[in-house]
Amino acid sequence: MEIDPFWYGEKYIYTARVPLDLIFKRRVINGVDATHFTSHYRSLLARPDELVIDRLE
């Protein structure tokens, strides 16, 4: 995880960023599949408490 400054209006806000690289061959994996994966990954990172709750139930 990296902390980066982000210009927001009149001041800087520091935000956390998780770099993710996807490397694949275009013939094997469709770009749409990669987009679905990154969207799902982003939603998991946005709600980490729900991941823990789901595992406990």
Contact map, one row per residue, 1 for C-alpha under 8 A:
111000000000000111100000000000000000000000000000000000000
111100000000000111100000000000000000000000000000000000000
111110000000011110000000000000000000000000000000000000000
011111000000011110000000000000000000000000000000000000000
001111100001111000000000000000000000000000000000000000000
000111110001111000000000000000000000000000000000000000000
000011111111100000000000000000000000000000000000000000000
000001111111100000000000000000000000000000000000000000000
000000111110000000000000000000000000000000000000000000000
000000111111000000000000000000000000000000000000000000000
000000111111100000000000000000000000000000000000000000000
000011110111110000000000000000000000000000000000000000000
000011110011111000000000000000000000000000000000000000000
001111000001111100000000000000000000000000000000000000000
001111000000111110000000000000000000000000000000000000000
111100000000011111000000000000000000000000000000000000000
111100000000001111100000000000000000000000000000000000000
110000000000000111110000000000000000000000000000000000000
110000000000000011111000000000000000000000000000000000000
000000000000000001111100000000000000000000000000000000000
000000000000000000111110000000000000000000000000000000000
000000000000000000011111000000000100000000000000000000000
000000000000000000001111100000000000000000000000000000000
000000000000000000000111110110000000000000000000000000000
000000000000000000000011111110000000000000000000000000000
000000000000000000000001111111100000000000000000000000000
000000000000000000000000111111000000000000000000000000000
000000000000000000000001111111000000000000000000000000000
000000000000000000000001111111101100000000000000000000000
000000000000000000000000011111111100000000000000000000000
000000000000000000000000010011111110000000000000000000000
000000000000000000000000000001111111000000000000000000000
000000000000000000000000000011111111100000000000000000000
000000000000000000000100000011111111110000000000000000000
000000000000000000000000000000111111111000000000000000000
000000000000000000000000000000011111111100000000000000000
000000000000000000000000000000001111111110000000000000000
000000000000000000000000000000000111111111000000000000000
000000000000000000000000000000000011111111100000000000000
000000000000000000000000000000000001111111110000000000000
000000000000000000000000000000000000111111111000000000000
000000000000000000000000000000000000011111111100000000000
000000000000000000000000000000000000001111111110000000000
000000000000000000000000000000000000000111111111001000000
000000000000000000000000000000000000000011111111000000000
000000000000000000000000000000000000000001111111000000000
000000000000000000000000000000000000000000111111111000000
000000000000000000000000000000000000000000011111111100000
000000000000000000000000000000000000000000000011111110000
000000000000000000000000000000000000000000000011111111000
000000000000000000000000000000000000000000010011111111100
000000000000000000000000000000000000000000000001111111110
000000000000000000000000000000000000000000000000111111111
000000000000000000000000000000000000000000000000011111111
000000000000000000000000000000000000000000000000001111111
000000000000000000000000000000000000000000000000000111111
000000000000000000000000000000000000000000000000000011111
